[in-house]
Amino acid sequence: MVPEEKETRKIIKASALSYTMGKDDAPKVVASGKGEAAEKIIEKAKETKIPIYEDAHLAESLSHISLGSEIPRELYEVVAEVLAFISKLDETYIRRPQK
């Protein structure tokens, strides 16, 4: 007898951050969820052309932060890397010829 292989489905987690340079002290968690809620966060980001950055460890860490709360100092460096990535995407998009 061969045991059945159990299908392991990865639980998706997603968080959305908001940060306004010069206004906010640190990025804030404005949305967070797992499963269907995470899928809706990702879907909304795609609809509104908000860049998506995939990092399972960061998503896990952000999932423990209350909505509206600033990220803790321990996450500053990794979130700064994400913001730099998004900034480069914005620059590339702006420089691209518009149709």
Residue pairs with C-beta under 8 A, 6 or more apart in sequence:
11 34
11 35
12 34
12 35
12 38
12 39
12 42
13 32
13 33
13 34
13 38
13 56
13 59
13 60
13 63
14 31
14 32
14 33
14 34
14 37
14 38
14 39
14 41
14 42
14 59
15 29
15 31
15 32
15 33
15 41
15 59
15 62
15 63
15 65
16 29
16 30
16 31
16 32
16 41
16 45
16 50
17 27
17 28
17 29
17 30
17 62
17 71
17 79
17 82
18 24
18 27
18 28
18 30
19 26
19 27
19 28
19 83
24 70
25 70
26 70
26 71
26 76
27 70
27 71
27 79
27 83
28 68
28 69
28 70
28 71
29 62
29 65
29 66
29 67
29 68
29 69
29 71
30 67
30 68
31 41
31 67
32 41
32 62
32 63
32 65
32 67
33 40
33 41
33 63
34 63
42 52
44 50
45 51
45 52
46 52
51 85
51 86
51 89
51 90
53 82
53 85
53 86
55 78
55 82
58 75
58 78
58 79
58 82
61 75
62 71
62 75
65 71
65 72
71 79
